[in-house]
Amino acid sequence: MSFLELLKIEFIKVKRSKIIPLIFIAPLLVVVSGIANLSTYFTPEYTNAWPAMFIQSALVYAYYLLPFSMIVVCVMISGREKGNNGILKMLALPVSRYVLSLAKFCVLMFYLLLELIVFVVVFMAAGMVAVRTMGITEALPVFYLLKWCAGLFFTMLPCLSVMWMIVVLADKPLLSVGLNLLLVIPGVLAANTPAWILYPYCYSGYLVSCSLHDFTAEASGTAFSIFPFIPCAAAICILALWLSVTGFGKKEIL
């Protein structure tokens, strides 16, 4: 069985799940709160109102709502396999459990990308409505939104790999959810320390925080540094993926 065929099977498994409605919740909450406060942003002192609104709205989204929704998606995907001993049936097939774990992580990345696409689309739709109803003349910066959402996607990957590792290695779904939630909550505190680069749960939020500071401050001293972020993030992502791949289905085959 090829990897593409395995991916197709994994998408069929989650086709009837409630993941799609779930990934609409966080973007809608962020966009509704941002558009509701349009009068705060469109004032004479804001020369770039749309980027300001986007960045400030994305703070809560990047630090909490996006990670929270991905935790639930991880648990839901894992639960589809463990329900009715489905994982034992899959492990009985001539398919490597390592490849199976990687296929599931690819599904996770797809839903992460899909949620960010939903976020951009909903933000743009609500923004166009606001432009027409409030008489706003400033153009909506589409490429700006796409750029920062791409940044959120890539900075979220190490966090997603750690989440999946915890879900795979934890014995109970409640334990994996609780541990992931405990790691998400102090993300803001971790982002304000020199050790932020070792804490993948704050990467996306730190990216938005740096963007907000650079937007409001005269100097851009807190710019998001590519180095040493990329080597450190890549190392964390690879290590977490290796642990999840080697640990996937290990308890069931013993």
Disulfide bonds with the S-S distance in Angstrom:
none
